[in-house]
Structure formats: C-alpha cells, structure tokens
Amino acid sequence: MLRKYAFKRLLIALPSLLLATVIVFSLSRLIPGDVVTLMMEENQYAKDLAEMRAKLGLDRPIYRQYLEWIGRAATGDLGRSLYSNRPITSELTYRLPVSLELGAVALVVAVLLGVPIGIVSAVRRDTVRDYVARSAAIMGLAVPGFWLGTLVVVLPAIYLGWSPSIQYTAFGADPWRHFTQFLLPGFLLGVASAAAIMRLTRTQLLEVLRQDYVRTAWAKGLRERWVVLKHSLKNALIPVVTILGIQVAQILSGTVIFESIFGLPGMGRYLFDSITERDYPAIQGINLVVVTTVVAINLLVDLVYAWLDPRIRY
Amino acid sequence: MARPLDLTLQPKWRDRAPAARPLRRALAAVGSFCRRKPLGALGGVIVLALLVMAGFAEWIAPYAYDQQLPGARLKPPGREYLLGTDNVGRDILSRIVYGARVSVTVGFLTVLLGNAVAAFIGITSGYFRGRYDILVQRVVDAWQSFPYLIIILSLLAVLGPGMLNVILALSILVAAATSRVIRGATLSVVEHPYIEAARAMGAGHGRVILRHVLPNVAATIVIVATIGLGGVILAESALSFLGYGVPPPHPSWGSMLSGSGRTYMYSAPWIAIWPGVAISLVVFGFNMLGDALRDVLDPRLRGS
C-alpha cells in the first residue's frame, strides 16, 4: 500500500521537477542582448559575440540545447564556470555540504525551539507563557534575518569587544571549530522557521486536545504529561511534518544571506558571487541542484507523512 | 393561498437597512473589529502610519533623503537628529520616512499584480478542474520548489536590477503561492447549489465566475493579499540588502543596512538598528492585520 502511494507521489513529483528544469533552463534565454555584450566586454568571457553566444549555447535550436543540457546534467556534468573556467560540478561538491550543514543546524534549531514552545503554548493556553510565546513567534516571523545577522556581528563588537568569527574553517583543519562556526548563523537562520513551526504545533495541538479520545484519556485519570505527550502529540505533529518541506526551501533561501554575512563558502554565497560575475552557467547549475534537493526532500517528507498517517494513502 | 403582501412592513425594513448609512455602518464595523481584535487593530494602525509616511514623506521628513548635512556625519540620535545621521551626514529619520515609499510602492504593486494573476489562475483552475487544473498545478508546484530568494536573485541577474524588475520577479512568486489558496477557496465555492442553479439558468462560465465565484472568494483574496504584503516587503528588503533590490538613490530600508555604511556600524550602531526596526514593525503590522482579518472574515483559513 505504501509502495503504491510512493509510486503515485513520484508520478506527481517528476513532472514538477521536469518543469522546474525548464524554468532553470529558460533563465539564460531571457538574458538581454546588451548583457551578452557586457559579458564579452566587461567580464572578458569571450573574444567576440559569436564565441560568447556559443559558450552560452545560444547558437543552437532551443530544444536541442535543453536536451543536451539536461542530458549532461543527468550524468553529473553541469558545464564549466565562465568566471573560473572550472567544472561547476566540482565547485558544487565543495560548496553544497557547507550549505547543507548550515541548513541542518537551522532545521534542528527550528524543530527543537518550535515544537516544545508550541506544546507549552497550547497546553497553557491564554496564560502569560502562551502570550509571550505567541508574541515572540510573531516577532520571529517579522524580524528580517539579515538584520539579526548584522546586529549579532556588530553589537557584541561594540559593547563586549568580541565578535563572532567570519573566517571559514574547513573540517580537516579543525573539526570542532568547523562545527561550532555553524551554530550562530544556523541558530539565526532557524529562528523564522521555529516561529512557523511553533504556531502550527500550537493550533494543531489545540485541535487534538478537543477530541473525544483525549477527554477519555483525561477521564481515565491519566496524568497530564501522559495525555499530552503520548495521546495528543503524535496526531498533532503529523501536519507539522508537512511544513518541514516548505521550511527547507525557506532555509535554503536564507543561506544566501547568512553565508554572505558570516563568510561561509556555501552554495548561497556561490550563487551571489556568480550573479555578480554574470556567470550564467553557474547560476543555472546552482538552481538545478537546489530545486532537485527541495523536490527530493518534499518527496521524502510526503512519504514520512504517509507512513505516520495511514489515512493519507488514498 | 398566497398571503397578501404586508406593505406596511417595507418602510420599517428600509428604515433599518444599514446600507442607508454607509459611513456609520463602516465606523461600527471598524469599532467592533477593534474591540474583538485589539492586536489586529494595532497592526492596522501600523499599516496606516506606513501609508501616511509614504504618502506625505515630503511634509513629514525633516530633511530630503539624499541631503548631506554639513558637519553632521555619524551624529548619534538626539534632539537635533532624532534617529541620528549616517556616514555621509544624511538624516536617518528622513531616509526611513522616504524608505516607506519604496516599501509601499513595491509591496502594493507586487501584491496587486501577483494577486490578479493568482486570482485568474486559481479561480479558473478550481472552477474548470480536469486536465487544465492538473497541468496548471504542476507548473505552480515547479515554481514553489524554488527557494524564493534563490530564484528571484537568478531572475534579477537575468532581467537586470531596477524597481520594475523587482516587482515583476516578486509577483511571479506571489502569484504561484497565492493561486493555491484561491484555488482551494474556489473548490469549496463551486460545490454550492447556487453555482449549479446559475448554470441551470443558462449563465455562461464567464458570468458564473464573475458574478458568483469571484465575490465569494474575494474575502480570501483580501486576506492573502494583506499577509502577502508583509512577506513582499520583507523580501524586497532582503534583495536590497544583497544589492539587487531597488537601486539608489531611492532609500530602501534593506539597502540602508548594506553597502558603505556597514563599516561604520561599529562606531555608529544606530545606522544598523533603525531600518531593521522599521521593517520588523511593518511586517508585524501586516501579519497581525492579516491574521485578524482572516479570523473575522474567513475562519476556514485558520492555520493555513
């Protein structure tokens, strides 16, 4: 049964992924002519216009360009960067793990903050704790991440004479420092997601706490901890799992900002640099990898969802 | 036997009709909204303040946004310069007031454009269903699989910077996300018997959609647009922070936190603090107002 559902879900995910690759591919077709000239003159990516167009693949029919590009991408070849002339795939294999580590820290922070606070807020509904938690969550959604990041770098430097390191340490050089450098940006990156998770956990748990079977559990004289954690939480958390997929996309967006502020050489930073250098093949490659990651994670989330909640396998 | 129509009832009924006094009715509605949703009302006040700042920036701001005041570099907040000055001697309060204009312009135009497209996609998709719906939903899926900042930066890299391109790029994403919600609302509206009745009376699809479906999903559109405004303003400030938003000389709140001012923040933290406070307050305001509107107008959307 689960296998059938997984197959169905895959049938929906694949066309979306294919369409997404068409969107990524179309990006380079939208480049205005004068920008192509700029790429040739300012960035010196080619000697003349014909060579520039050939490098961008604009000299062949569009469907052949797409098929060639996607065919090579499927074998792991994303072409060469115009700026560094290095293969984009090798650049990404270095940078993707940095972003994934940062994203993983953020996701863990989001869940560890969001779920417990959401539980307390629902169980102690309309108390001071609930109001504080809800207000904090609303602020967490409203405060821009780049501002928090800036303040965390600037303010301690002024008032404490200390500032967080913005120098990247590779895993091989110092594993402990490598890990700890992700904690602060990961925490800040996870705050907005934590707020979203907290709000959903709260509404879902309130919904479940009103159910008849929960009243039965109370009537049996079970302790609060048991009723909430054993009987209610499981069902309340199922919808929370689904928004994790959305949060992953949110967090990947944030990597662009936090990698720039904290000097981490991840994929967000790579995208930013590639845009500055008008390195379109690299921009395409990054987008392709990012969108594949998101679709894969969403597929995984949906499968976990179906496994948790058998009602969903229609 | 049909009852004779009691004509004496009619004037009384008309007398009580609230439509006769639209202003009083509107005020009463606002009053009850404020009593029931104080946080939402607070959000409304913040949004109103933002609109006034954007509309009357010339009268409110003490200086012009690009005026470099002689001998006033890096002045801390005080009586003369309420929020201080930046590294080239521009009054930060004035720049924040004018910055509201950028946020409002980008926010409202994006949401207007995005929601118009979303309403078209969402309503047709939910009304006609079938193959068209499946196809459209897969395209929406594809757009939604992109992390928003990554695809918008890539789009802007191709389109080039500029306010119009920022609005275009942001509205594509708004349209994709919003169309989902509008489609959902449409799906529940078309189940109602009055749609079937309208069809049975010979109304064409266009008429049914415009006269019967659209008015019934209008509340949903207003709610999603209000919450969306906060998100768009946040996204615009992030783009401006990265240097790909609204280009200078327009003072965008996001760009006030980036660029040359960054090195001066260590000696003048107020350069970094105020623009962020402005963004947070405005996004908070739109979220609170949107949440309250949702609870009042369409409780079905709760939790979405």
Interface residues (C-beta under 8 A of the other chain):
Chain A: I12 P15 S16 L17 L19 A20 V22 I23 L27 S28 L30 I31 P32 V35 I138 M139 L141 A142 V143 P144 G145 F146 W147 L148 T150 L151 V154 L155 A157 I158 L200 T203 Q204 A249 Q250 I251 L252 S253 G254 V256 I257 S260 G268 L271 F272 S274 I275 R278 Y280 I283 I286 N287 V290 V291 V294 V295 N298
Chain B: R138 V139 D141 A142 W143 Q144 S145 F146 P147 Y148 L149 I150 I151 L153 S154 L155 L156 A157 V158 L159 G160 G230 L234 S237 A238 F241 L242 Y244 G254 L257 R262 M265 Y266 S267 P269 A272 I273 P275 G276 I279 S280 L281 V283 F284 N287 M288 R302 G303
